[in-house]
Every structure is written in C-alpha cells, then in structure tokens.
C-alpha cells in the first residue's frame, strides 16, 4: 500500500511541478548537432603537412591498382572500450588533421570524406583540412560509407577496387564492406603495407614501452598457470585447439603482469596465444624486460622468473615462451599453429582482418574469448581487493569532499580543475597501493556539468560556487582493485527543480542497487528498472546505467554492460552506424555488451544521471559486485542475484526531496548510510580527522518520511558525534 500511495504522490508532485509553470527543457546534454553533414566547409583551415601526406597517398593508387582507400582510426588491437590509441597510430590524424579516436575516412583520387559520431562532429569541422566532407554517423541525412563509395566510383567502367589495410580494420567490418560493395562490382583489396604507414615517415613518435611488473598472487588470487588451465578447459568445451588473444587487458590479467603503456590503464602492448602444449607472449623489447629488476616495490620477481622462462624467452617446460612484439610475425605463427592443429582457432569479434584471414574459414571459431569472460568474474581474492580498495578510496575522497565544502563555505576559492587535481593527490599521498587514476577526472559546475564528458583543464577552468550544482567523477587504480565514483553537491540553496532531479537520479540509483533478479538476465533486461523514476517525468540520460569494471585494470570492462539504449560513454551511436548501406539483414553484428548475461562475481558501476543543457548536470555512481541473494521462497530451480555496493560515500541531503521517495527507497538509503558510517567512521577516527567525521555524521542520519527532515539537519550539530546510528 505504501508503494501505491507513494506512486500517486509522485504523480501529484509532477502535476504540481508542471502547473507551476516550470518547463523542463532537457536538450541533448552533449550538444549533438542537428545537421548530418558538412560538405562546403567554408571556415576550414588546411595544414600543409597533412594535406601533403594525403597527396602522397593518392600517388600510390596506381601502384596498387585502387580507386579509393579506407582509413580507420584503429590500430592492430582494435581496443574495444579502451579508447586508447598511441600517437604513432593516429593515422587518420596524420592525413586529415582529425585527432579523435572515433572516425573512419575514405579517399578517392579527387575526393575525401570522414565519418564521426555526434560528440566529435564539431571537433572534426574544426580540425579537418579543407577539401574533406564530414558526415555525422547516425545522422538522418548522412550518407553511408558504402553508398558514398558507390556514388563516387560510379563513372569508372568495369571492376572498381577499394583498398584498405587489413591489420587496421575489424574482421566483421571488413566482411560487411565486402558484402555490401560486391553487388556494385566494387572489390575490397587488402593492402598489407598500409598507405599511410608508407607516407607518414616524418615526426612519428615511438610506440610506448614502459617497464613491466608481475602482480603478486596476494592481489591476483590465482597464478597464471591456473588461469591458463581454466582457459584450456573452456577451449576443450568448444573443440578449440588454439586461442588467439589480442586484447591487452585480457593479456595483463592472464599473465598477472601490469605495465604503463596506456594512460590510466595498467596494460602493455602485447599479443598472446594458447594451444594444447604451449603458451606464447609477445612484448616489446622482450629480452630486456624479462631480465630487468622489478620497478614496483610490490613486485617480487623478475619477469623471466615469474613466467618460468629463460633469459632469452625460450623454454621447454611448463612456461611462457616470450617473443618480440611483431604483428606480422604473430600472424605467421598463428597461421602455423592453425595448420598443425586439427581443431578450431578461437578469435574474438574484435580481431583484425589480417589475423582473421590468415586462418582457413572452416577452422575459425569467432566468439567472445574465455580470457574476457573469465576475467570479468572476479575470484575470491579479487573481490576482497575490490572491497578493500573501494573502501579506502571512499575514505580519502570523503576527507577531500569535507575539506572542499568547508573551505568553499569559508570563502576560500576552488576551481573544478583544482578539485580534479586534488582528487588525484589525496589518493596518491594517502594510499600505498595506489598506482594511477583510473581515468581522467570528469568534473563540472553549473552548465558545464551538463556535459558528462567534461574534462576540466587550465584553459577551460571555472569556479566552484555556492549557487550552482557541482559534480565530480573520479577513480583510482590500485594493486588490489579499481574505483570509480561520482557525487553531486550544492553548497548553497538548491532550487526545487534541482532537488527533484537529484532525487529522481538517486531513486534510479537505488532501484538498481536494490534489485534482485534471476540468473541469466542481461543488462538490457534490468536497465529500465533504474530509469523508471526519470522516465516517469519524461526525461532520460543518454549513456549506459552501468559498465563492467576491472580488478586493477580498465575502468570499463566487457563483456557485459547495463543499458537499453545505443548511446554509451564512448559514443552517441553504435560504432558501425552509417558504415554499411544495403540490406541490413545481410550484415554481421558484433554482440552488444548489453545482451550478455549478468553473472555472479562480476563488478559493475551504477551511475544514472540527468543533464539539462545550459543549467546543470547530476550523476551518482557506486561500484557494485554481483552476488547470490537469499530467497524468501525456494519453490523453483531459479536462482537470484543481487548487487553488493562497495563504494561508501553518503548522498547529498541538501538536494534530496524526501516527499517523492518511497519507503523502500528511504529504507535502502538508511541501511546504506549505516553501513557507510560503520565502515568509514573508525578509519576517520584513527586519522583524527574530525572535520571529515562531522561531515560524514551529518549525512548518515537515519531518515523517516514522517518528520521534517529539513529542521532535523538544521539542528544536526547538536547531535553527539559518534553515537550509534539506528534506522528508524
């Protein structure tokens, strides 16, 4: 009955809200352009270096007998979800000027066109040289890549040839391009020696190659030998003889090795393979790294000893054969393994076409690799590490938030860029297992907070004030885990509209945190449960509700996510949007992470939001671990799962309108706040941080829907600090 009464109350609040004349004008929070293309480019600027490279590339067309050339923004690894491309791999930028990692281009003898998503369309207009046509992927009037190619080559008689580097294109995309172009008598040709690589010989940086360190078993939980055994069991189930691993995140996990070749991610450039009798790893400068003394104080062995291999990387017993990082040689070695084997070769959907095409089609098994889904299911030690790292991360961030609020109210100036930098400093100063931030901090105040991708810098810096909403999304990389948290604050008097929208985001956040669901459900299936409080008033957020998160790894992890929309934190459209014309039923699709089942021991974020362009942005985020839940009734064979929250930071009482919350939502919040106090307050007391302790204490007081919460908080300073908290 309480739920039904509160449901009615929510509707009444909404009607009152609308009749009071406040018009919610929620525009696209990330400023997606309305136009689908820009062809004339009246205000463009041409860079002589990049335009010269483009001309040099066209001069090679005759040599390879091609009429057009496709250039992607990828490297040989494809890096799904990592969005990290080294400067030496920014081939699209080298010939066009466009620096973002989301794009694809086609060059003919007389024309050039680039496709990117809506979030990078304006950047493309600004950066790309004159002469380039620019199209917004997913735009209603945007021509597809294949239709553009067909139109541009239609005057050429006979068979037309379009070239591309197979090492730099996803195998699924290659097959789709071939399928769509073939009926128009257009043949897709593999050019192994990429044209951009041939002409981009000046001012090209060296590939990153930082020190490697083994991850001790007390953090990893399982040895690399045990993980290889687990992987081989999965291979046997699928009648697979060879597993090809190109995902750098999977390789770091598999071998319990960490590096620093990628910003904010402890990974290193590498390839790997596993067959029935051997395990191989390819790394840059392999002999030197195998014999180097560890540079991390928590790493106890040289790499050669950790991998049980010789100083030269060769071995004959149960060990890892280590070879030099060389993509061409890796492809040849995989082809040789496939030739010798009788079973299949397992490749991920993200492998490049050169690798894919080196294996006979009848031997290829393309699917989500075991190294990805086994990595996502954290072992006992990893789960405890995630709990520990996120707890201590919460403590230092609470200390920072308490100090930040105190100083702002005292009139001490703070900017969002300073706050972002301080979030890094407090972690690195206080926590011995901290190694890096897990991503570049997202932080904004007022209207800038309405762009959830906003990275403050010295050039775009602005003050944190007492008149605007402030939010910060930050995280840390620890040897025992990874954190990712977002909190939203107001240091003055929030409007009723701001309070309502914050409360509805909080309700969405609680809905997912408190959900119990049957084993086998996907992120797409459970996502709507979170969005309901926002949908109820006709608003939404255009990103996933939650993403997987690694243990001491990338802050975004596959193979699963929690979402029911196409938009993600990476792009406003699917990555293959506007690429292929023709019959959609003929195309192959890479499985959507939202359609992968949520499994026990996976880790996710829950981070619903609300973004009102020109005014403010709100997001609330915790890290959660999936676990089995206790069932009141066991009348069927179905088992149920739930989420265990491991981030421990209270919500902002100044922004909560308790009148629109249900009793169950308030009960969950009270229970969570009690757990926050029980876990965090003893650690703050040990540090004698009374400022943070008082800040925390005011925010974890139990709430009842039957008393005036506003006057309660006004007099909260009279409550004895440290008393036991009880849920009313």
Buried (B, 14 or more C-beta within 10 A) or exposed (E): EEEEEBEEBBEEBBEEBEEEEEEBEBEBBBBBBEBBBBEEBEEBEBBEBBBEBBEBBBEBBEEEEBBBBBBBBBBBBBBBBBBBBBBBBBBBBBBBBBBBBBBBBBBBBEBBBBBBBBBBBBBBBEBBBEBBBBBBBBBEEBBBBBBBBBEBBEEBEEEBBBBBBBBBBBBBBBBBBBBBBEEBEBBBBBBEEBBBBEBBEEEBEEBBBBBBBBBBBEBBBBEBBBBBEBBBEBBEEEEBBBBBBBBBBBBBBBBBBBBBBBBBBBBBBBBBBBBEEBBBBBBBEBBEBBBBEBEBEBBBEBBBEBBBBBEEBEBEEEBBBBBEBEBEEBBEBBBEBBEEBEBBBBBBBBBBBBBBBBBEEEBBBBBBBBBBBBBBBBBEBBBBBBBBBBBBBBBBBBBBBBBBBBEBEEEEEBBBBBBBBBBBEBBBEBBEBBBBBBBBBBBBBBBBBBBBBBBBEEEEEBBBBEEBBBBBBBBBBBBBBBBBBBBBBBBEEBEEBBBBBBBBBBBBBBBBBBBEBEBEBBBBBBBEBBBEBBEBBEBBBBBBBBBBBBBBBBBBBBBBBBBBBBBBBBBBBBBBBBBBBBEEEEBBEBEBBBBBBBBBBBBBBBBBBBBBBEBBBBBBBBBBBBEEBEEEEEEEEEEBBBBBBBBBBBBBBBBBBBBBBBBBBBBBBBEBBBBBBEBBBEBBEEBEBEEBBBBBBBBBBBBBBEEEBEEBBEEBEEEEEEEEBEEE
